[in-house]
Amino acid sequence: MPGAPARALHARLPGHAASPLRDAPELAAELGVGRLWLKDECGRFGLPSFKPLGASWAVCCAVAELLGDAGPPSDPVDLRERARALRPLRVVCATDGNHGRAVAHVAAFLELDADVLVPAGTAAARIAAIEAEGAHVQVVDGDYDEAQRRSAEFAAEVGGVLVSDTSWPGNERTPARVTEGYGTIFAELDEQLGATPDVAFVPVGVGALAAAAVEHLGARGVRLVSVEPEGAHCALASARAGEPVTVPGPHESSMAGLNCGTVSMIAWPALQRMDAFCSIDDGAAEWGVRRLADLGLDRGECSGGVLGGARELLTGDHAPRVREALGLTRDATVLLLLTESVTDPEHFERIVGRPPRD
């Protein structure tokens, strides 16, 4: 089964547990569908997002390769012991927050150094969370794309391992492994849901998660809808152009994990197979954050954005045309991928009017 080796490694990492699948009948009624499911990626390995799934598989594969292993890694504890021979190896990445924290967490587990580059304007709480994992953080004078470029240069300068979740010519293998790691989400869904949803809404940054969704859900006939911030809608812009294009910055949405100006090269073929693309403003995302909080789910702006995007498409001015295009009936089943918990508590409090509770 595709993704089985990554899932086997995940199962042996400390703190492993399947993320919950939540039935949301109130939201289903509001959105005019028969059933609404929330795949709630709020706590993978004790971190507030789905990102450790891709980071752990990619980092462990890279380390196993450096050790000369012939096959994929399966025992992360054994890998940690053998990784001593590679020290002082440095693991390097760029991030808007969650990927970098996940890479730093995995590097710390393997007792390796981590360097994480973040774009200017990254929230102080997100930087502090990465540093709390033991990483050294560099703030780049530029946007996410510039942080990616600089991370590749820095990794080459220090002889480190670059663990990027986006790809460009010459950097394809590790980003592909990040996407492979996200397959665990969909393997769990197969077991938890027991049926195939009609439509799934997926947040898109560079497209790594969306590529995994296309591979797993799209192959089963699920109609897939991307959700991106206005001003950083690189998948939507690329779909309109028929080829990858860059949406220039600055990218300043509160949906920080989606503030990406260029789709991943290896994700683009999968993104072209999505059924619909939408971009939303921060107001829609913040409405989603508040609505989820009303239901007892304190979640971040990217999660709120997925709900806000679904609401705009399924109940807004263009809803009849959208629903017809998606073949979405009143008894349809819809899946939303909630990809993060609260990562900026101060901003959450400004949106909701209280501190986060979990």
C-alpha positions, 0 to 999 in steps of 0.5 A: 500500500502506498505510504505504508512505510511512512505510516509504520515509522509514524507508529513507532514515534513517541506520542503517536496517535491517530488524529480525531475525525469529528462529526459536525451536524450543526455545521452540516445543517449550516452548509446545507449538506447531509453530513460534515466531517472534520479531520482534526489535525490539532496535535500530531506528536504533541505539536499543533499541526499535521506537519510532523507527519511529513517532516518525520518521514522526510528527515528520517529518510534523509538520515537513513540515506546518509547512513548508507541504509538500503531501505526506508527507515522503520525504527526511529529509535535505532536510527537515533542511535546510529545518527550519532555518527553523523553529528554535528549534522545540521537539519535546515528548512524554511517555514511560515511556522508549522513545518519548521517547528515539526522539522526542529522537533524531529531533529531534536528527537534524533539529537541533531542540530536544526536551523530554521529560516522564517520570512519577515513578519512571522509571529513572535509566538511561532518563532518562540515555539520553533526555538523551544524545540531547540532550533536556531531561527533566522529571520529572512528579510523577504517572503516565504519564497525568499526564505526557501531560497536562502535555506537552500544556500545556507544548507549548502554553506554548512553541509546540512540536510535541506528538508523543504516541503516545496520543490524546484529543479534539483530539489525533488526527493525530500519534498516528495517524501514530505508528501508521502508522510501526509499519506498517514492522514488519508490511511486513517480516514479510510479506517475512521470514515468507512465510506468515501466523502463526496467533496473534500476541502483542502488548504493549500500553501505550496501544495504538498498536502493537496498532492497527497489528497489528490493521490488518496481521495481523488483516486477514489472519486472525491471532488477536491476543493482548494482553499487559499488566502487572497494575495497568496493564491498560487494554486488558483493563479496557476490553474488559471494560467495553465502553468505554475506562476508566482504570486508576488508578495508581500503575503500578509494573510493571518493564515500564515501557513498558507502564505506561499507565492509559488506552488511546489513543482512536484505538486503541480501535476496533482494540483491540476487534477483538483476540481475547484480552487478558491481564495478567501480573505482573512475575514472568512478565516476569522469567522471560521476560527470563531465558529469552531471555537463556538463548537469547543474547537480552538483552532488556528487561522488555516483551520478556520480558513477551510471552514470559512472557504466552505461556507463561502462556496456552499452558501454564498452568492455563487453557491448554486453554480458551485454546488451544481459544478461539484454535484453536491446534493443536500444529502452529500457528505463533506470533509474538511481538513483542519490542519492546525490548532492555535499557533498564535495565541494573541491573534486568536484572542483578538479574533475570539475575545478570549485566550485559547483553552487547549 
